[in-house]
Amino acid sequence: MSKTALGLLIRNLRKAKGLSLRKLAKQVDVSFVNIAHIENGRVVTSKKVLKQLGRALNYNLDKLLAIGNRVDDDIEKIIRKKPATVPEFLRTAKNLSDAEWQQLTDIVKNMNKKK
Amino acid sequence: MNDPSHIPNKTIEQEAVQLVQAFEKESGTRIKPPIPVFEMIEFLGYDLDFRSDGFYKDPNNLGGLHIDEKLVVINENLTEQEGRMHFTAAHEIGHIRLHVSLIMEQKAKENILCRKDEGFEGIKKDPREWQADTFAAYLLMPTDRVNDAFNKVSQHPITLKKKRFLNLFMKTRPARQRSLWIAENVINEGGFENVSKLAMANRLIGLGLVRGIGYQKLLGA
């Protein structure tokens, strides 16, 4: 998604929570001008700020990072740890439905329990 | 307000007061200085943008009202001048309250772009720009709040007399400098953190609380 999509999402979430630019800026610890820039798609938002925005707006962090064209550090670590296996697995699974992904997740959770 | 070339100051002040009252009702809190003008822009259903490209490359182009997009743009170069930035935001609110309905009635596809030389500081004195500046002054510095703060600084209006020949040999500050010093004190007493000393000095002059001196302009403007 584009920067504008991220901006629109942030603006809509902020307004739904009844927060002014300034109030959100205070929670995220950036200037309110910066928040306006993010909402208007004028800046590339850092991972750190995206995470803070996700927390302040009660929005799924991974989803927000994805909309901002970013991936969380722990995911990057997992891929780097198994640089051949993980990408291959993801490519193989790319056409799975949401329900199938859930099934797969449950299987992995069970595997983890047995360890 | 059908004739935009003349809106009495009293009407402009009423518009500012009514906006504050509506905002107080919506937010459920009593508003006191610093008046939250950016929150008010959003309360009026407009979004905000800060730009330094195109028209806004020129620092003399202070802001704009994009009516179709319901967007207020502030020149990003102003963000380091707290007073001027807030005055510009309040000025754009002035356009929203005083001029947008008329523009909509005329079905004009018009954006209002605001240049420094058309308002209080300018020589062109476009009536709309002048009215928006007047509105901004009333909104950011409500009469009763300014009076209250001024009373803490002085019990009586202060007359700043021009330097007489004899004073040339004494260490007295020029009237302009003294008016700014009074303004600073009123700002501090009243919590007008988002108002410049110059804007407050002019408000005090307008209210007759500081006398013997005309409206002041930004030096070098």
Interface residues (C-beta under 8 A of the other chain):
Chain A: R11 K15 S20 L21 R22 S31 F32 V33 A36 H37 E39 N40 R42
Chain B: P36 F38 E39 E42 D47 L48 D49 F50 R51 E76 T79
